[in-house]
Amino acid sequence: MRTFLKIALAAAAAWLAAAAALSAQPSDPSALVPCAFALSEIAEAMGVQLQHGDLADMTTPVGRDVGCLYSSKATDFVFGVRQTWDRTRPPGKPPAKAMPGHRALPGDPDGAVYTADAANGSSGELVYVRGKVQTRVFWHGGNLADADGLQRLLHFRRVP
């Protein structure tokens, strides 16, 4: 009987966690925000003061594609976020593992993959999928080492 109770409790906890994650997902593409991060969040995580730059908001045949570039006139550092809501995407399907140069983050709840390249101008990207939304968070410029850049990207809250 104890084993049954443990299994039932574990199943209930897993269901509650999954339900909470699904309830946080946007139910339609209109819920996406192009500039998903506040300037203070970027300054805290990346260690650089930026301004809002260009934003994009496009409707596609299968959903919506939004994004924002944050930059500074004083440095070559650029930070960006791009979210693509695709109604044809199976919910929670992780990013394609065949993304050239990307490596999986072991144990990541969103199946995130990343790439970083300090040798060619310091840049990196974190890609993950939540529900029907694929999110890319990236930087270019500055002098971040690969591991440091990845750790900084991981400090950001996950959107959507």
C-alpha positions as CSV (number, residue, x, y, z in Angstrom):
1,M,0.0,0.0,0.0
2,R,2.9,2.4,0.8
3,T,4.3,1.9,-2.7
4,F,1.0,2.7,-4.3
5,L,0.7,5.9,-2.2
6,K,4.2,7.0,-3.2
7,I,3.5,6.4,-6.8
8,A,0.2,8.3,-6.6
9,L,1.9,11.2,-4.8
10,A,4.7,11.3,-7.4
11,A,2.2,11.3,-10.2
12,A,0.1,14.0,-8.7
13,A,3.2,16.2,-8.2
14,A,4.3,15.6,-11.8
15,W,0.8,16.5,-13.0
16,L,0.7,19.7,-11.0
17,A,4.1,20.8,-12.2
18,A,3.1,20.1,-15.8
19,A,-0.2,21.9,-15.4
20,A,1.5,25.0,-13.9
21,A,4.0,25.0,-16.8
22,L,1.2,24.7,-19.4
23,S,-0.9,27.4,-17.8
24,A,2.0,29.9,-18.2
25,Q,2.1,29.3,-21.9
26,P,0.5,31.9,-24.2
27,S,-2.8,30.6,-25.5
28,D,-2.5,32.6,-28.7
29,P,0.2,34.6,-30.6
30,S,-1.1,38.0,-29.4
31,A,0.3,37.3,-25.9
32,L,3.9,37.7,-27.1
33,V,5.8,40.8,-26.2
34,P,8.6,41.9,-28.6
35,C,10.9,43.5,-26.0
36,A,10.4,40.8,-23.4
37,F,13.2,41.9,-21.0
38,A,13.5,45.2,-19.1
39,L,16.7,47.1,-19.5
40,S,17.4,46.5,-15.8
41,E,17.2,42.7,-16.3
42,I,19.8,42.9,-19.1
43,A,22.1,45.2,-17.1
44,E,22.0,42.8,-14.2
45,A,22.6,39.6,-16.2
46,M,25.0,40.9,-18.9
47,G,26.8,43.6,-16.9
48,V,26.2,46.3,-19.5
49,Q,23.8,49.3,-19.9
50,L,21.9,49.1,-23.1
51,Q,18.9,51.0,-24.7
52,H,16.0,49.5,-26.6
53,G,16.8,49.3,-30.3
54,D,14.9,47.9,-33.1
55,L,11.8,45.8,-32.5
56,A,10.1,43.5,-34.9
57,D,6.5,42.2,-34.8
58,M,5.4,40.1,-37.8
59,T,2.4,38.0,-38.4
60,T,3.1,34.8,-40.3
61,P,0.8,32.3,-41.9
62,V,1.2,30.0,-38.9
63,G,1.5,32.5,-36.0
64,R,3.6,35.4,-35.0
65,D,7.3,36.3,-34.9
66,V,8.5,39.1,-32.5
67,G,11.8,40.3,-31.3
68,C,13.9,43.1,-30.0
69,L,17.5,44.2,-30.2
70,Y,19.0,46.1,-27.4
71,S,22.3,48.0,-28.0
72,S,24.4,51.0,-27.0
73,K,26.1,53.7,-29.0
74,A,29.0,53.5,-26.6
75,T,29.9,49.9,-27.2
76,D,29.7,47.2,-29.8
77,F,27.6,45.0,-27.5
78,V,24.2,43.8,-28.8
79,F,21.6,41.7,-26.9
80,G,18.5,40.3,-28.5
81,V,15.4,38.2,-27.9
82,R,13.3,36.6,-30.6
83,Q,10.1,34.6,-30.0
84,T,8.3,32.6,-32.7
85,W,4.8,31.3,-32.0
86,D,3.9,28.5,-34.4
87,R,0.5,26.9,-34.3
88,T,1.8,23.8,-36.2
89,R,4.5,23.1,-33.5
90,P,3.7,20.3,-31.2
91,P,3.5,21.7,-27.7
92,G,6.8,21.4,-25.8
93,K,8.8,20.0,-28.7
94,P,12.4,20.9,-27.9
95,P,14.5,22.8,-30.5
96,A,15.9,20.8,-33.3
97,K,19.0,18.9,-32.1
98,A,20.5,19.3,-35.5
99,M,21.0,23.1,-35.2
100,P,24.5,23.5,-36.4
101,G,27.0,24.3,-33.7
102,H,24.4,24.1,-30.9
103,R,24.8,21.8,-27.9
104,A,22.1,20.5,-25.6
105,L,22.0,21.7,-22.0
106,P,21.7,18.5,-19.9
107,G,18.7,18.3,-17.7
108,D,17.2,21.6,-19.0
109,P,13.4,21.6,-18.4
110,D,12.8,23.3,-21.8
111,G,15.2,21.1,-23.8
112,A,17.4,24.2,-24.4
113,V,20.4,24.2,-26.7
114,Y,23.2,26.8,-26.9
115,T,26.1,27.9,-28.8
116,A,28.9,30.4,-27.9
117,D,31.9,31.6,-29.9
118,A,34.4,33.8,-28.1
119,A,37.0,33.3,-30.8
120,N,35.0,35.1,-33.5
121,G,33.9,38.3,-31.8
122,S,32.3,37.0,-28.7
123,S,28.7,35.8,-29.3
124,G,26.3,33.2,-28.0
125,E,22.7,32.1,-28.2
126,L,20.3,30.1,-26.0
127,V,17.3,28.5,-27.8
128,Y,14.4,26.8,-26.1
129,V,10.8,25.9,-26.7
130,R,7.8,26.4,-24.3
131,G,4.5,25.3,-25.6
132,K,4.2,26.6,-29.2
133,V,6.9,29.3,-28.8
134,Q,10.5,29.0,-29.7
135,T,12.7,31.6,-28.0
136,R,16.2,32.7,-28.9
137,V,18.2,34.9,-26.4
138,F,21.5,36.0,-27.8
139,W,24.4,38.5,-27.5
140,H,27.2,39.7,-29.8
141,G,30.2,41.8,-29.0
142,G,32.0,42.6,-25.7
143,N,34.6,40.3,-24.4
144,L,32.6,37.5,-22.8
145,A,34.2,34.0,-22.7
146,D,32.0,31.2,-23.9
147,A,31.2,29.8,-20.5
148,D,30.7,33.2,-18.9
149,G,28.3,34.2,-21.7
150,L,26.3,31.1,-21.3
151,Q,26.0,31.5,-17.6
152,R,24.8,35.1,-18.1
153,L,22.2,33.9,-20.6
154,L,21.0,31.3,-18.1
155,H,20.4,34.1,-15.5
156,F,17.5,35.4,-17.5
157,R,14.0,34.3,-16.7
158,R,12.4,32.1,-19.3
159,V,9.9,33.8,-21.6
160,P,7.1,33.5,-22.6
